Amino acid sequence: MEFVSSREIRVNPKPIFERLGEGEVVITSRGKPVALMLGVSGEDLEETVRAVRRAKAELAVSDMRRTASARGLKAEDVNVEIAAHRDER
């Protein structure tokens, strides 16, 4: 995984775009990661977007579970709350 500043992309983007086939590029701003660039083709764009969204959702769920556990909530309690809110819809 390569790290590239947002300034570098503005000044000279072509070499960075060419390297996307080799792996991911993390875009940084003031030394902090702000974005992830992935190489895609027209054929796998939709599938790649779905995979990234699924991965982000799984990370969010894991984070919520960690937070709930740290607050003393059990998984069953969380599931009951989710079910109750779904029934309200």
C-alpha positions as CSV (number, residue, x, y, z in Angstrom):
1,M,0.0,0.0,0.0
2,E,1.4,3.3,-1.0
3,F,0.8,6.7,0.7
4,V,0.5,9.8,-1.5
5,S,-0.3,13.4,-0.5
6,S,-3.3,15.2,-2.0
7,R,-0.8,17.8,-3.2
8,E,1.1,15.2,-5.2
9,I,-2.0,14.1,-6.9
10,R,-2.9,17.6,-7.9
11,V,0.6,18.3,-9.2
12,N,1.4,15.1,-11.0
13,P,-1.5,12.6,-11.1
14,K,-0.5,10.4,-14.1
15,P,2.2,8.3,-12.3
16,I,-0.2,7.6,-9.4
17,F,-3.0,6.5,-11.7
18,E,-0.6,4.2,-13.5
19,R,0.4,2.6,-10.3
20,L,-3.2,1.8,-9.2
21,G,-2.9,-1.6,-11.0
22,E,-0.2,-2.6,-8.5
23,G,-2.4,-2.0,-5.5
24,E,-4.2,0.5,-3.4
25,V,-3.1,4.1,-2.8
26,V,-3.9,5.9,0.4
27,I,-4.4,9.7,-0.1
28,T,-3.2,11.8,2.8
29,S,-3.8,15.4,3.7
30,R,-1.5,17.0,6.3
31,G,-0.1,13.5,6.9
32,K,-3.4,11.9,7.8
33,P,-5.2,9.4,5.6
34,V,-8.4,10.8,4.0
35,A,-9.1,8.5,1.1
36,L,-8.3,5.2,-0.5
37,M,-7.9,4.8,-4.3
38,L,-8.4,1.4,-5.9
39,G,-7.7,0.5,-9.5
40,V,-10.9,-0.7,-11.3
41,S,-12.0,-1.5,-14.8
42,G,-15.3,-0.9,-16.4
43,E,-16.1,-4.6,-16.1
44,D,-15.6,-4.9,-12.3
45,L,-16.7,-1.4,-11.2
46,E,-20.1,-2.3,-9.8
47,E,-18.7,-5.4,-8.1
48,T,-15.8,-3.5,-6.6
49,V,-18.2,-0.7,-5.3
50,R,-20.4,-3.3,-3.7
51,A,-17.5,-5.1,-2.0
52,V,-16.1,-1.8,-0.6
53,R,-19.6,-0.8,0.7
54,R,-20.0,-4.3,2.3
55,A,-16.6,-4.0,3.9
56,K,-17.4,-0.5,5.3
57,A,-20.7,-1.8,6.7
58,E,-19.0,-4.8,8.4
59,L,-16.5,-2.4,10.0
60,A,-19.3,-0.2,11.2
61,V,-21.1,-3.2,12.8
62,S,-17.9,-4.4,14.4
63,D,-17.4,-0.9,15.9
64,M,-20.9,-0.8,17.2
65,R,-20.5,-4.2,18.8
66,R,-17.3,-3.1,20.5
67,T,-18.9,0.1,21.8
68,A,-22.0,-1.8,23.1
69,S,-19.7,-4.4,24.8
70,A,-17.7,-1.6,26.4
71,R,-20.9,-0.1,27.8
72,G,-21.9,-3.5,29.2
73,L,-24.6,-4.4,26.7
74,K,-24.9,-8.0,25.6
75,A,-25.5,-9.1,22.0
76,E,-29.0,-10.3,22.9
77,D,-29.9,-6.9,24.3
78,V,-28.7,-5.2,21.1
79,N,-30.7,-7.6,18.9
80,V,-33.9,-7.0,21.0
81,E,-33.5,-3.2,20.5
82,I,-32.9,-3.7,16.7
83,A,-36.0,-5.9,16.4
84,A,-38.1,-3.4,18.4
85,H,-37.1,-0.5,16.1
86,R,-37.7,-2.6,13.0
87,D,-41.2,-3.4,14.2
88,E,-41.9,0.3,14.7
89,R,-41.3,0.9,10.9
